[in-house]
Amino acid sequence: MNRNKSIALHGPTWVSHYYVAQLRDLWRRFAWIIRSRNFPRTADGRLLLHIGCGDINAPGFINIDARYQPHIHIVTSNLQSLDMVPDETADMVYMCHVLEHVSHCELITTVREIRRVLKRGGVYRVSVPDFDKIVSIYHNTGNDVTAVERPLMGGQDYSFNYHYSVFNYRSLESLMLKNGFMDVRVWDPLNCHYHDFNDWASQYIVWEGKEFPISLNLEAIKE
């Protein structure tokens, strides 16, 4: 008797959550159709999201950032819930020096949300400060902490410019593989599709006249 009561109580709750989720998805898709009419696409018809684009306005990208500028199509700082984008919408999501601004406690939720908005077979392209390179810079500047303050902790010149996570190849690869991605590989910002602009993926830190590479560039495919 008690077991049946438990089933009766939990059954309708599960059903209601299911229909709420379905209605939310339908509304998201409808709103996206209306909103995205004027959003750009690439010449070959692909839909690319540039999350955390900042000042960069690359042709063919839908620009998403926490701070409004005239070229920003979507303003949001909540990467754990991109409610404005329907499931399996984007052919590629690009994030350059953005993921380190996400709390290490929220990385899994964030990467799974990116996976949700990508089409099956879509590309998740990431550039982050490479902790192994930061350690190398520290040693090659005579253990000067000030040389690595910005790449390690962020510029800290406005509220979103703080770093809360660190990555090297092994940790970022693991994060991708454990959350629905495959075929993790290094990408070259000077020789790849849909990257004809300059950003931190290809830039260096200059310290006392010396240039130091700083970025780890990985991309993976949604399973």
C-alpha positions in Angstrom: 0.0 0.0 0.0 2.7 2.5 1.0 4.8 1.6 -2.1 1.8 2.2 -4.4 1.1 5.5 -2.7 4.7 6.5 -3.3 4.4 5.6 -7.0 1.2 7.6 -7.3 2.8 10.6 -5.7 6.0 10.6 -7.8 4.4 9.6 -11.1 2.4 12.8 -11.8 5.4 14.9 -10.6 7.7 13.3 -13.2 5.1 13.7 -15.9 4.6 17.4 -15.1 8.3 18.0 -15.2 8.5 16.3 -18.6 5.8 18.5 -20.1 7.2 21.7 -18.6 10.5 20.8 -20.2 8.8 20.2 -23.5 6.9 23.5 -23.4 10.1 25.3 -22.4 11.9 23.8 -25.4 9.0 24.7 -27.8 9.0 28.3 -26.5 12.8 28.5 -26.9 12.6 27.3 -30.5 9.8 29.7 -31.3 11.6 32.7 -29.8 14.9 31.7 -31.5 13.2 31.6 -34.9 11.8 35.1 -34.4 15.0 36.5 -32.9 17.5 34.9 -35.2 16.1 36.2 -38.5 18.7 38.9 -38.5 21.5 36.8 -37.0 24.5 36.2 -39.3 25.6 32.9 -40.8 28.7 31.9 -42.7 28.9 31.9 -46.5 28.3 28.1 -46.5 25.2 28.4 -44.2 26.7 27.4 -40.9 25.6 28.8 -37.6 28.6 29.8 -35.4 28.4 31.1 -31.8 31.2 33.3 -30.5 30.8 33.2 -26.7 32.7 35.9 -24.9 33.6 37.7 -28.1 34.4 41.0 -26.4 35.4 43.7 -29.0 35.8 41.2 -31.8 33.1 41.2 -34.5 34.0 38.3 -36.8 31.9 37.9 -40.0 29.5 35.0 -39.8 29.5 34.7 -36.0 26.6 35.3 -33.6 28.3 37.3 -30.9 27.5 36.6 -27.3 29.0 38.5 -24.4 28.3 39.7 -20.9 28.7 43.3 -21.8 26.6 45.1 -24.4 28.2 46.6 -27.5 26.6 47.4 -30.8 27.9 44.2 -32.5 26.7 41.9 -29.6 23.6 39.9 -30.7 23.0 38.2 -27.3 23.9 39.7 -23.9 24.3 37.1 -21.1 26.8 36.2 -18.3 25.1 32.9 -17.5 27.0 30.3 -19.5 25.4 27.5 -17.4 22.0 28.2 -18.9 22.0 29.5 -22.5 18.2 29.5 -22.4 17.9 31.7 -25.6 19.5 29.0 -27.7 17.6 25.8 -28.6 19.0 22.3 -28.4 21.3 21.2 -31.3 21.3 24.6 -33.0 25.0 25.6 -33.6 27.5 24.1 -35.9 30.4 25.5 -33.8 30.8 27.2 -30.5 34.0 29.2 -30.1 35.3 30.5 -26.7 38.6 32.3 -26.5 40.0 33.0 -23.0 36.5 32.6 -21.5 36.3 29.3 -19.8 38.9 30.3 -17.2 36.3 32.9 -16.0 33.9 30.1 -15.1 34.2 28.8 -11.5 35.8 25.4 -11.4 32.7 24.2 -9.6 30.6 25.1 -12.7 32.8 23.8 -15.5 30.9 20.6 -16.0 27.5 22.3 -16.1 29.0 24.9 -18.6 30.5 22.3 -20.9 27.3 20.2 -20.9 25.3 23.4 -21.8 27.7 24.0 -24.7 27.1 20.4 -25.8 23.3 20.9 -25.6 23.3 23.8 -28.1 25.7 22.1 -30.5 24.4 19.9 -33.3 25.6 16.3 -33.3 29.0 16.4 -34.9 29.4 20.1 -34.1 32.7 21.6 -33.0 33.5 23.0 -29.6 36.6 25.2 -30.1 38.4 26.5 -27.1 41.4 28.7 -26.2 42.4 29.1 -22.6 45.6 30.2 -20.7 47.8 27.1 -20.5 48.9 26.5 -16.9 51.9 24.6 -18.0 53.0 27.6 -20.1 52.3 29.9 -17.2 54.6 27.9 -15.0 57.3 28.0 -17.7 56.9 31.8 -18.0 57.3 32.0 -14.2 60.6 30.0 -14.3 61.9 31.8 -17.4 61.4 35.2 -15.8 63.4 34.4 -12.7 60.4 33.3 -10.7 58.9 36.7 -11.0 55.3 36.5 -9.8 54.3 39.7 -11.5 55.0 38.2 -14.9 52.2 35.7 -14.5 49.6 37.7 -12.5 47.4 38.6 -15.5 47.4 35.2 -17.3 46.9 33.4 -14.1 44.3 35.6 -12.3 42.9 37.9 -15.1 43.2 41.6 -15.7 40.8 42.3 -12.9 39.9 45.7 -14.4 36.2 45.0 -14.5 33.8 42.7 -12.8 33.9 39.8 -15.3 37.7 39.9 -15.8 38.7 37.4 -13.0 39.9 33.9 -13.4 38.4 31.1 -11.4 39.8 28.0 -13.2 43.1 26.7 -14.6 43.8 24.3 -17.4 46.5 22.3 -19.0 46.1 19.8 -21.9 45.3 16.9 -19.7 42.7 18.6 -17.6 40.9 20.3 -20.6 40.9 17.1 -22.7 39.5 15.2 -19.7 36.7 17.8 -19.2 35.7 17.5 -22.8 35.9 13.7 -23.0 33.9 13.1 -19.8 31.1 15.4 -20.9 30.0 14.2 -24.3 32.8 15.2 -26.7 35.2 13.1 -28.7 38.2 13.5 -31.0 39.9 16.2 -29.0 42.7 17.8 -30.9 44.9 20.9 -31.0 43.8 23.6 -33.5 46.0 26.2 -35.1 44.6 29.8 -35.0 46.7 30.7 -38.0 45.5 27.8 -40.2 41.9 26.7 -39.6 38.4 27.4 -40.9 36.4 30.3 -39.4 39.3 32.0 -37.7 40.5 34.9 -39.9 40.9 37.4 -36.9 43.4 37.9 -34.2 42.7 37.2 -30.6 44.4 35.6 -27.6 44.5 32.2 -29.3 47.5 33.4 -31.3 48.9 36.2 -29.1 51.9 36.3 -26.8 52.7 37.8 -23.5 55.6 40.2 -23.7 57.8 40.5 -20.7 61.0 42.5 -20.7 61.2 42.3 -24.4 60.6 38.6 -24.7 57.6 36.9 -26.2 56.0 34.0 -24.4 53.1 31.9 -25.9 50.3 31.6 -23.4 47.3 29.7 -25.0 46.2 26.1 -25.1 44.0 25.6 -28.1 41.8 22.5 -28.2 38.7 21.6 -30.1 36.4 18.5 -29.9 33.4 17.0 -31.7 30.0 16.5 -30.1 29.3 12.8 -30.0 
